[in-house]
Amino acid sequence: MRGQRTRSPGWRCPDCARRFIRRTREHSCDVTSVESHLSRTSPEVRRVFHAIVRLLGELGPHEVTPVKTMIVLSRTGNFGGITLTKSRLDLGFFLTHEVHHERIHKIERLGPRKVAHHVRLSSVADVDAQVNLWLTEAYHGDPSEPPVRRSR
């Protein structure tokens, strides 16, 4: 049908079976477990992680892939990642533009339309409406793409 684009199924790594939009994506095949990441954190940081997972569940289908150095968040492509320490969770998310906010401690321009933002979360209270807005925008990616909400 004219005017509709179909998405390519992408490329699946023959070693780790992870799927990527393009074959040229660098990635880690060292897939581990979420528990291996959480075992090094405090109970509060575990609660923060589970609050993020619940929030993502409200957004729609996604994958949480634990690799050696981080936990990757993806939908059709990666939209964020989590690194854990004993006392905090670092949430990274990709937007098409820079956002300057007091809670964002690091911004990295990865391309003309891909900007990584990092925020530190140390308590469940930090997983608030602002974090929800950032993750919602990162999850939906291109603002010209219509949001898809999961029905309850």
N, C-alpha and C positions, 0 to 999 in steps of 0.2 A: 504494500500500500504506500502510496506516495506521501512523503513528509514524515514517515515514521522511521526512526533509526532502530536497528536491532543491535544489541550488545553482543560483542564477541565473547565466547566463553572464556577467553584469555588463555593463559598458559599454566599448566600444572607441573610443578617441579617433580621430576622422576624419583628424586631421593626422599623428600619429606612429604610429598603429595599436597603441599600447600598450593593454592591457586592464586595467580597474580594477573593483573590486567595486561601487562606486557611481559614478554620473555626476558627483557633486559634488566628486570628488577633484581637488585642485589638483595640477598636475604640470608638468614641463618637457618640452616637445616637442623640445628640443634634444638629440637622441640623438647621441652621438659614438661613439668606439671605446674599447675597453679599452686598446689600445696608446697612444692619446693621453694617457690618465691615467698609464700606466706609464712613458712616455718622460721624465717629469719626476722620476722616483724613482731611488734607488740600486739596484744589483743585489740587495742584501739585502732591500729592501722589495719588489722584484718576487718574490723567493722567498717572502716572507711572504704576498703576494697569492695566489700559486699554491698555497700550503699551505692557505689558506682555501678556495679553489675545490675542492681535492681533498676536504677535509672535507665541504663542501656536497654533493659528488658521492656521498658515502657516505650522506647523509641521504635522498636521493631527488630526484625531479624538481624543478627550480627554474629561475629565470631570473636572469641577471646582466645588468642593463641600464645601460650607461654613459650618463649624461647630463652636461650641461656641468659641474656642480659636484660630482658624486659618482657612485658606482656603486651602483645600487639592487639589493637582493636580494629576490626575491619567489617565492612559491609560488602560492597562490590570492590572496594579498594581499602587500603588502610586509612583510617581517619583519626587515629590516635594511638597512644601507648602509655603504659604505666611502668614506672620503676619504683621499687620499694626499698626502704631502709628500715632500720629498727624503729625509728620514731616518726616516719612520715611516708606519704605516698606522693610521688611526682607524677602528675597527670599532664601528658602532652597531647595536644589536639591540633589538627590542621584546618586552617581557614583560608579563604581566597584573598584575604586582606589582613593588614596589621590591626591589632586591637591593643590599645594602651590602657592598662588598668593597674591599679596599685597591687592587686593580687598576682598579676603575671610577673614572674621574676626573670623570664628569658624569652626572647623572640628570635627566631631564625628564619630568614628568607631562603627557602629551598628551591624556588623557581618563581616565574613571573606571577603565577596564580596559586602558589602553595607556600603558606607561612605557618611555621610551627610555633605554638605558644605553650609555655610551661607554667603550671601553677602547683604550689605545694599544699597538700592537704594533710592535716594531722589529727583531725577529729571529725566525727560524723557531721557535726554542725557545719563544717566547711563544705560539705556536699549540699549546697543550697541552690536557690533559684538561679543565681548567676552561673554556677557551674553547669546547671541544667541547660541554660541558654547556650553556653559555649559548646557543650557536647551535642546539643540538638542541631546547631548550625554545622558543626563538623560532620556529624552523621549524615546530614542531608547533602553535604558537599556543595555543588554548584547551586547558587540561589535560583537559577532559572529552572532547576529541576523541582517539580512539585513535591512537597513533603508527603510522606506516606505514614499515616498513623495507624497503629495497631488497634483493633477494636477489642474491647474487654468482654 
